[in-house]
Amino acid sequence: MPAKRQEPTAHVHSPAIEDYLEQIHNLIEGKGYARVVDIAANLGISQASVTNMIQKLDAEGYLVYERYRGVVLTQEGRKIGQEIARRHEVLTRLLSTFGLDAATVHEDVEGMEHHISRQTLAVLTLLMEELEGNPDLLKKLKRRLKNS
């Protein structure tokens, strides 16, 4: 009998919601605040769409939205935002380690980051750290990729 799938990294099942929480988290980390206009610019969507989703996330308890003032993550929203940012960072570092171009890395990470379990992320983190600490193994693997 196959093993039961382990718990996903975040407790939010919608990739759209995860994308919003990740963007808000990153904006707050980088600028100290998150505004609808900045979220819209980063996601490449209209401010009206962002406002609608922000209101939904506020109602669900992931953030507090004050019109014309910005967005503040709740403890739960911050926790999810941090988890998503961590997944994104690990996947980006791992794929970039092999010299993949930035566009490919970005596209692949965006596709993978919403579907990875905590256990798989732990495995990939371990692999990434080992590769970063073992340049000879990394060179060997890059050669094998190049020859395949």
VEXLOSE-572369 format. One line per 10 residues: their letters; for each residue y, z, x of N, C-alpha, C, O, CB. Coordinates in steps of 0.2 Angstrom, whole numbers. Glycine has a CB too. Example, Ala and Ser with C-alpha at 12.3 -4.5 7.8 and 13.67 -1.06 7.14 Angstrom:
<recs>
as = -28,39,66,-22,39,62,-16,39,66,-17,42,71,-22,45,57; -11,35,64,-5,36,68,0,39,64,6,40,67,-3,29,70 $
</recs>
This chain:
<recs>
mpakrqepta = -6,0,4,0,0,0,6,0,4,7,4,9,0,6,-5; 11,-5,3,17,-5,7,21,2,7,21,5,2,21,-11,6; 24,3,12,29,9,13,35,8,8,37,2,7,31,11,20; 37,13,5,43,13,1,49,12,5,50,15,10,44,20,-4; 54,8,2,60,6,6,64,12,6,64,16,2,64,1,2; 67,13,12,70,19,14,77,19,11,79,13,8,71,21,21; 81,24,11,88,25,8,93,20,11,93,20,17,90,32,8; 97,16,7,102,12,11,107,17,14,107,23,13,105,7,6; 111,13,18,116,17,22,121,20,18,124,26,19,119,13,28; 124,16,13,129,19,8,126,20,1,120,17,0,135,14,8 $
hvhspaiedy = 129,23,-3,127,25,-9,130,20,-15,129,22,-21,128,32,-11; 134,15,-12,137,11,-17,133,4,-17,131,2,-11,144,9,-15; 131,1,-22,127,-4,-22,130,-11,-23,127,-16,-21,122,-4,-28; 137,-11,-24,140,-17,-24,144,-19,-18,148,-15,-15,146,-17,-30; 142,-25,-15,145,-27,-9,153,-27,-9,156,-26,-5,142,-34,-7; 155,-29,-15,162,-30,-16,166,-23,-15,171,-22,-12,164,-33,-23; 163,-18,-18,165,-11,-18,165,-9,-11,170,-6,-8,161,-6,-22; 159,-10,-7,159,-8,0,164,-12,4,167,-9,8,152,-10,2; 165,-18,3,171,-22,6,177,-19,5,181,-18,10,171,-29,4; 179,-17,-1,185,-13,-2,186,-7,2,191,-5,5,186,-12,-9 $
leqihnlieg = 181,-3,1,181,4,5,181,3,12,185,7,16,175,8,3; 178,-2,15,178,-3,22,185,-5,24,188,-3,29,173,-9,24; 188,-10,20,195,-12,22,200,-6,21,204,-6,26,197,-18,17; 199,-2,16,204,3,15,203,8,21,208,11,24,203,7,9; 197,10,23,195,14,28,199,12,35,202,15,39,188,15,29; 197,5,36,200,2,42,208,2,43,211,3,48,197,-5,43; 211,1,37,218,1,37,221,8,38,226,9,42,221,-2,30; 218,13,35,220,20,36,219,22,43,223,25,46,216,25,31; 213,20,46,212,22,53,217,18,58,219,21,63,205,20,55; 219,12,56,223,8,61,230,9,60,234,9,65,221,1,60 $
kgyarvvdia = 232,10,53,240,10,52,242,17,49,248,19,49,241,5,47; 237,21,47,238,27,44,239,27,37,240,32,33,245,30,47; 239,21,34,240,20,27,237,14,24,235,9,28,247,21,24; 235,13,18,233,7,15,237,5,9,237,9,4,225,7,13; 239,-1,9,243,-3,3,240,-9,0,236,-12,3,251,-5,5; 241,-10,-7,238,-16,-10,239,-22,-6,234,-26,-6,240,-16,-17; 245,-23,-4,247,-30,-1,243,-31,5,241,-36,7,254,-30,1; 241,-25,9,238,-26,15,230,-27,14,227,-31,17,238,-20,20; 228,-24,9,221,-25,7,220,-32,5,215,-35,6,219,-20,1; 224,-34,0,224,-41,-2,224,-46,4,220,-51,4,229,-43,-7 $
anlgisqasv = 228,-45,9,229,-50,14,222,-50,18,220,-55,20,235,-48,19; 220,-44,20,213,-43,24,207,-46,20,203,-49,23,212,-36,25; 207,-46,14,201,-48,10,202,-56,8,198,-59,5,200,-44,4; 209,-58,8,210,-65,6,210,-66,-1,208,-71,-4,206,-70,10; 212,-61,-5,212,-62,-12,219,-59,-15,223,-57,-11,207,-57,-16; 220,-60,-22,227,-59,-24,228,-51,-25,223,-47,-25,227,-62,-31; 234,-49,-25,236,-42,-26,234,-40,-33,232,-34,-33,243,-41,-25; 234,-44,-38,232,-42,-45,224,-40,-45,222,-36,-48,233,-48,-50; 220,-44,-41,213,-43,-41,212,-36,-37,208,-32,-39,209,-48,-37; 216,-35,-32,215,-29,-28,217,-23,-32,214,-18,-33,219,-29,-22 $
tnmiqkldae = 222,-24,-36,225,-18,-40,219,-16,-46,218,-11,-47,231,-20,-44; 216,-22,-49,211,-20,-53,205,-16,-50,203,-12,-53,208,-27,-56; 203,-18,-44,197,-15,-41,199,-8,-39,196,-3,-40,195,-19,-35; 205,-7,-37,208,-1,-34,208,4,-40,206,10,-40,215,-1,-31; 210,2,-46,210,6,-52,203,8,-54,202,14,-56,213,2,-58; 198,3,-53,191,5,-55,189,10,-50,185,15,-52,187,-2,-54; 190,9,-43,188,14,-38,191,21,-39,188,26,-37,189,11,-31; 197,21,-41,200,27,-43,197,31,-49,195,37,-48,208,26,-45; 195,27,-54,192,30,-60,185,32,-58,182,37,-61,191,25,-65; 182,29,-53,175,31,-51,175,37,-45,170,39,-43,171,25,-48 $
gylvyeryrg = 181,39,-43,182,44,-39,181,43,-31,180,47,-27,176,49,-40; 182,37,-29,181,35,-22,188,35,-19,188,35,-13,178,28,-22; 193,35,-23,200,35,-20,205,37,-25,204,38,-31,202,28,-17; 211,38,-22,217,40,-27,222,35,-26,224,34,-20,220,48,-25; 224,32,-31,229,26,-31,235,29,-34,235,31,-40,226,20,-34; 241,28,-31,247,30,-33,251,23,-33,253,20,-28,251,35,-30; 253,21,-39,257,14,-39,263,14,-35,267,19,-35,259,13,-47; 264,9,-31,269,8,-26,269,13,-20,274,13,-16,276,9,-30; 264,17,-20,264,22,-14,258,20,-10,258,21,-4,263,29,-17; 252,18,-12,246,16,-8,240,20,-11,240,22,-16,248,18,-1 $
vvltqegrki = 235,20,-6,229,22,-8,226,27,-3,228,27,3,224,16,-8; 223,33,-5,220,38,-1,213,38,-3,211,39,-9,224,45,-2; 209,38,2,201,39,0,200,46,-1,202,51,2,197,37,6; 195,47,-6,193,54,-7,187,55,-2,186,51,2,189,55,-15; 185,61,-2,180,63,3,174,58,2,171,56,7,177,70,2; 171,57,-4,166,52,-5,168,45,-2,164,42,1,164,52,-12; 174,43,-4,176,36,-2,177,36,6,175,30,8,183,35,-5; 179,41,9,180,41,16,173,41,19,172,37,24,183,47,18; 168,45,17,161,45,19,158,38,19,155,35,24,157,50,15; 159,34,13,156,28,13,160,23,17,156,19,20,156,25,5 $
gqeiarrhev = 166,23,17,170,19,22,168,19,29,168,14,32,177,20,21; 167,26,31,165,27,38,158,24,39,157,21,45,165,34,40; 153,25,35,147,22,35,147,14,36,143,11,40,142,24,29; 151,11,32,151,4,32,154,2,38,152,-3,41,155,1,26; 160,5,40,163,3,47,158,4,52,158,0,57,169,7,48; 154,9,52,149,10,58,144,4,58,142,2,63,145,17,57; 141,3,52,136,-3,51,139,-9,54,136,-13,58,134,-4,44; 145,-11,52,149,-17,55,149,-17,62,148,-22,65,156,-17,51; 151,-11,65,153,-10,72,146,-11,76,146,-15,81,156,-4,74; 141,-8,74,134,-9,77,132,-16,77,130,-18,82,129,-4,74 $
ltrllstfgl = 132,-19,71,129,-26,70,133,-31,75,131,-35,78,129,-28,63; 140,-30,75,144,-34,78,143,-33,86,143,-38,89,152,-32,77; 143,-27,88,141,-26,95,134,-29,97,134,-32,103,141,-18,97; 129,-28,93,123,-30,95,123,-38,95,120,-41,100,118,-28,90; 125,-41,91,125,-49,91,130,-51,96,128,-56,99,127,-51,84; 135,-48,97,140,-50,102,137,-50,109,139,-53,114,147,-47,102; 133,-45,110,130,-43,117,126,-50,119,125,-51,125,125,-37,116; 123,-54,114,120,-60,116,124,-66,117,121,-71,118,114,-61,111; 130,-65,116,135,-71,118,136,-75,112,138,-81,113,132,-74,123; 134,-73,106,135,-77,100,143,-78,99,147,-73,100,132,-74,94 $
daatvhedve = 145,-84,96,152,-85,95,155,-80,90,151,-78,85,154,-92,94; 161,-79,90,164,-74,85,163,-76,78,162,-71,74,171,-73,87; 164,-82,76,163,-84,69,156,-83,67,155,-81,61,165,-92,69; 151,-85,71,144,-83,69,143,-76,68,140,-74,63,139,-86,74; 145,-72,73,144,-65,72,147,-62,66,144,-58,62,147,-61,79; 154,-64,65,157,-62,59,153,-64,52,152,-59,48,164,-65,58; 151,-70,52,148,-72,46,141,-69,45,140,-66,39,147,-80,46; 137,-68,50,131,-65,50,132,-57,48,128,-54,44,127,-65,56; 136,-54,51,137,-47,50,139,-46,43,137,-41,39,143,-44,55; 144,-50,40,146,-49,33,140,-50,28,140,-47,23,151,-54,31 $
gmehhisrqt = 135,-54,30,129,-55,26,124,-49,27,121,-48,22,126,-61,28; 124,-46,33,119,-41,34,121,-34,32,117,-30,30,117,-41,41; 127,-33,33,130,-26,33,129,-22,26,128,-16,26,137,-25,34; 128,-26,21,127,-23,14,120,-22,12,118,-19,7,130,-27,9; 115,-24,16,108,-24,15,104,-20,20,98,-22,20,106,-31,14; 107,-16,24,103,-13,29,102,-5,28,106,-2,26,106,-14,36; 96,-3,29,94,4,28,97,8,34,98,6,39,87,5,27; 97,15,32,99,19,38,94,19,44,96,19,49,99,27,35; 88,18,42,82,18,47,83,12,51,82,12,57,75,19,43; 84,6,48,85,0,52,91,0,56,91,-2,62,85,-6,47 $
lavltllmee = 97,3,54,103,4,57,101,8,64,104,7,69,108,7,53; 97,14,63,96,18,68,92,14,74,93,15,80,92,24,66; 87,10,72,83,6,76,88,1,80,88,0,86,78,2,73; 92,-3,76,97,-7,79,102,-4,84,104,-7,89,101,-11,74; 104,2,82,109,6,87,105,8,93,108,7,99,111,12,83; 99,10,93,95,12,99,94,5,103,95,6,109,88,14,97; 92,0,100,91,-6,104,98,-8,107,98,-10,113,89,-12,99; 103,-8,104,110,-10,106,112,-6,112,114,-8,118,116,-9,101; 111,1,112,112,6,117,108,4,123,110,5,129,112,13,115; 102,3,122,97,2,128,99,-5,131,99,-5,137,90,1,125 $
legnpdllkk = 101,-10,127,103,-16,130,109,-15,134,110,-18,140,104,-22,125; 114,-12,132,120,-11,135,119,-7,142,123,-7,146,125,-7,131; 114,-2,142,113,2,148,108,-1,152,107,1,158,110,8,146; 105,-7,151,100,-11,155,102,-18,156,99,-22,152,93,-10,152; 107,-19,160,109,-26,161,103,-31,163,103,-37,161,114,-27,166; 98,-29,167,93,-33,169,89,-35,163,87,-41,162,88,-30,174; 87,-31,158,84,-33,152,88,-37,148,85,-42,145,82,-26,148; 94,-36,147,98,-41,143,98,-48,146,98,-52,142,106,-38,143; 99,-48,153,99,-55,156,92,-58,155,92,-64,153,100,-54,164; 87,-55,155,80,-57,154,80,-60,146,77,-66,145,75,-52,155 $
lkrrlkns = 82,-56,142,82,-58,135,86,-64,133,85,-69,130,84,-52,130; 92,-64,137,97,-70,136,93,-76,139,94,-82,136,103,-69,139; 90,-76,144,86,-82,147,81,-84,142,80,-90,141,83,-80,154; 77,-79,139,72,-81,135,75,-85,129,72,-90,126,68,-75,132; 81,-82,126,84,-86,120,86,-93,122,86,-97,118,90,-81,118; 89,-93,128,92,-100,130,86,-105,131,87,-111,130,95,-99,137; 80,-103,133,74,-107,134,70,-108,128,66,-112,128,70,-104,139; 72,-105,122,68,-106,116,71,-111,112,68,-113,107,68,-99,112 $
</recs>
